[in-house]
Amino acid sequence: MCFISIAATEAQNPVNKLVELYGKGNFIQTISLSEAMIQKKETTFEIFYYKGLAEQALSKFKEATETFTVSLTFAKDSVPVLFSLGTCQESAGNDEAAIKTYQLLLGIDSAYNPAKARLASIYKSQRDYFKAMEWYGQLVKSDTTNGYFYSQLAWCCSKFGLFEPVVPYYLKAIELNPNDLRSITELISELVDHKYYEDVQYYCDSFLVLFPGNLKILKQQAYVTALEGKTLDAVRQFRYISQLGDSSMFTCKYYGQSLYNNGQFPEAIFWLDKYLKNQPDDTKNQFIMGLACQKDYQYEKSLEHFDITLKQVFDPELIARIYTETGTTFSKFADYTGFRDSTKTKADLLNKKALENYLAAESIHPQGAEIYKTLGVYYKDKLKDAKIALYYLEKYRQKVNHQKLDEYELIWLDKEIGRLKEEVHFIGG
């Protein structure tokens, strides 16, 4: 905000009183005195200017806009008035008028950086990143020590799709302001988005020296570690983060996933359960939760999460996968129940449901190969039907990509098909 000082002439001068009231923050009195002077037909620049400043301070932006406009007709130096007028127009929600005002100001003083900064900010808020980049580009040339302008230029370049200059601009912003955590985290996020994982780890290690225990940096580091497939390290890092007291949805989600990938299913269930209570529409993690429960022998809970997943998805391949895993859960549940049920009636019912789900998966996504292997093994081992098992395993061999098959699995598959052919022939199938 601009303040125009006036040399004192005498203690009772109304203009001096106006300046004094405004300087002390007595904005209502400043406006009242200004209006009283205007009623007396006094029309000096200072009366309207300080009235406008006081109205702006009280968030009376519409009134201030009108007052500053009048004060321009009396101003010898219109630059500070135009800047105040532009900020009021912005605050009143009239960005287009503000743009014209700032451009008028820069036509008078092309080196006035505050107006350039406001124009850049307006274009950024309007998502016109190209124009915002132009203005921030001018600002970093004229004010080479302002880290904020470099960080804003980096952000706009990223949004515009220009990745190459983003990292150097963020690094310059951080060099000028080493405590700029926002630029640090945005730099790391940018590198993550473009899968420069080694660079992420390097910068995370560097910044953690300056900001030990900073949760944002630690979480980004752990997240990238998980993306790199280093599940044990990711688990350790997320465990440390949780010990620092962080139980955000980000941590619950990716800590839970890392635990699942590391085979720590009970712990994975604990963290994913916390996450899904707040984010129940996350289909992918509902599915992972179902798998974790399945592997931890919590079959009823596994079925609940697969059922939720099924209701949320529309991808035939994924739906088929869910039916397959639901069938596997029923199959394992049947085995588990069979140990405790001498009559086998409960196990038989569960096995029937398993088969129903496998067949549903086949009908939904017949293009997939894995379901035929699953059905073949199920008929061979559980239902003891060699003829149907042979049919599905041969179909699996036709559909599966042999180049992606492990050589030992291919050997196993050929042996099983050969053995089943002999068995079917022997029984006269």
Buried (B, 14 or more C-beta within 10 A) or exposed (E): EEEBEEEEEEEEEBBBBBBBBBEEEBBEBBBBBBEEBBEEEEEBBBBBBBBBBBBBBBEBBBBBBBBBBBBBEBBEEBBBBBBBBBBBBBBBEBBEBBBEBBEBBBEEBEEBBBBBBBBBBBBBEEEBBEBBBBBBBBBBEEBEEBBBBBBBBBBBBBBBEBBEBBBEBBBBBBEBBBEBBBBBBBBBBBBBEBEBBEBBBEBBEEBBEEBEEBBBBBBBBBBBBBBBEBBEBBBBBBBEBBEEEBEBBBBBBBBBBBBBBBEBBEBBBBBBBBBBEEBEEBBEBBBBBBBBBBBBEBBEBBBBBBBBBBEBBEEBEBBBBBBBBBBBBBBBBBBBBBEEBEEEEBBBEBBEBBBBBBBBBBEBBEEBBBBBBBBBBBBBEBEEBBEBBBBBBBBBBEBBEEEEBEEEEEEEBEEBBEEBBEBBEEEEE
